[in-house]
């Protein structure tokens, strides 16, 4: 979680895989997240009961549930309505239940996307069938060359996008210079 939403490698991958669907929804939809997939709520409840018994004086916000990162744990505890100063001994059953629900069904509303300068995922562009890959020249408009994210090449953030941009730019530049072999 960030001050402006959710972020991280998982979110970037999901947004890359679902870029067209997210666009079709105008980036407005609900999302439900299970932070502990494969762990039954009853097991989570037993673990929290153990904390209440074995660590009664510790603050709930200071004892994250593995594998939840500390900052996310604090957010989930607070989103459950548990005050920051609550100790395990003082955690009510209803508050524990709300925390378990946050851990297995956090509900968030997506209400748009960030400013372009902050985004990492792109989607769409010139159809690949409309480009000669030996020169990166348009098959529809001769003399027009494409490269990088102008092309409909979707990839995960990082090396793939950079490599695609560098390679297609190099090919287009060589073609425009008349040095393509």
N, C-alpha and C positions, 0 to 999 in steps of 0.2 A: 504494500500500500504506500502511496505517496501523498503529498499534500494536495495533489490535483487528480488523483485517481489511482489506478493500479498499473503496475509496470513490472518489468523483469523479463527474462528469457522466455518463460512460459507464455506470458501475455503476447509478446512479440511473435512467437510461433503461431499461436492461435489466431492472431489478427492477420498474419500472412496467409494461413490456410483458408481463412474465412473472409478475406478482403472483399470479394464480390458480394457475398451475402450480407456483410456488414454495411456496405454501400447501399445495397437494395433496401435495407432497413433504415436508411438515413442516419445510421449510427445512433439509433434510439431503440433500446430493447432492454428487457430485464436479463440478468445473468445470475445463476445460482452456482455457488462454488462449494465443493466438499474439500476442505483442506486436508482431510485425513481419509482418503479413499481406501477401502479395504479394511478399515478398523471400525468395528461395530460400535454404535453409540453406548451399548451396555458396557463394553470394555473401557471406553473413555470414562464413563461414570464410575467404574470400579477404580480406575487410576486416580480420578479426582477425589474419591472417597479416601484413598490411601494417603493422599497429600493432606487432606483434612486431619487425618489421624496422626500421621508421622511428622508433619511440618506445620502444626497449627499456628505458630507465631510468624511464619513467613508471609509476605505479601503475595497475593494471587498474581499480580502483574509481574512479579520477579521470578516466577517459576514456570517457564514455558513448557508446553507439552511437546515432546520430541515427535516429529521433526519440524515443528513450527518455529520459524525464526523469531527472535526476541521482539523485534519491533512489530511484527505482525501479531504476535501473541498479545502485546499491550493493546493494539487496536481492537482485536477480537474481544478481549476482556471488557474494554470500555464500551464497545458496541453492544455488549450483553447487558449494559446498565449497571455494571459492577464498579463502584467507586474505586479510585486508585489506591486508597489507603486500606482496602478490605484485606483482612488476613484470612487464611484458610479456615481457622476456627470459627470465624464469624460469617462464612459464606453460607447463605441459606440454600435450602433444597431448590427453591424456585430459581434463584440466581444461578445455581449450578446447572439446572436444566436449560436455562437461557444460554449459558456458555456452551453447553454441548450442542445446542441447536446452531449457534454461530459457527462452531467447528465443522459441522457436517452439512449445513445449508445456509451459508452466508448469502443473502440476497442483496444485489446491488443493481442500480439502474444506470445503464449507459445512456448518456444524454448528449452525445456529440463526440467529436474527436478534437485532439489538441491542434494547436497552430501548426502549419506546415513545417516550420523550422524544427519542431520537436518530434515529428513523426519519423518512423523508421521503415514503415511498410508502404509499398506502393503496389498498385495493381492496374492492369490495363495498359493501353498504349497501341502503337502501330502493330497490326496483326503480322505475325511472323511469316505467313504465307505471301505477304505483300512486299517482302524484302529479299533481295539476292544476298545470301550470306557470304558469298565470295568477295563482294564489294560493299555490302551494306547499303546498296542503292535501292531506291524504291522501284518496284516493278510497275507501279501505276504512274509515277511522275519521274521520268528519267532526269538525272542530274540532281536529285534530292537524296541525301544520305542520312541514315539514322544510326544512333548508337545509344548505349546506356539505357536509362529508364524511360526513354521515349518508346522503347520496344515493349511489347507485351511479354516480358520475361519476369516471372514472379519467382523470387527466391527468398530464403531467410536472410535476415539482416547480417551483414558482415562480409566475409570474404567472397561469397558467391556474387553478390550485387556489385562489389568493387571489381572483381575479375571480369564480369560481363561488361561493365562500363569501359574498363581499360581495353579489353580485347576488341569489342565492337568499334570503339573510337579509333583504335590503331588501324583496324581494317578499313574503316571509312576514310581515314586520313590518307592512307597509302593509296586507296583507289582514286581519291580526288587529286592526288599528286601525280597520278598516272604511273605509279610504280608497283601495282599489283601484278604478281606473276601468275 
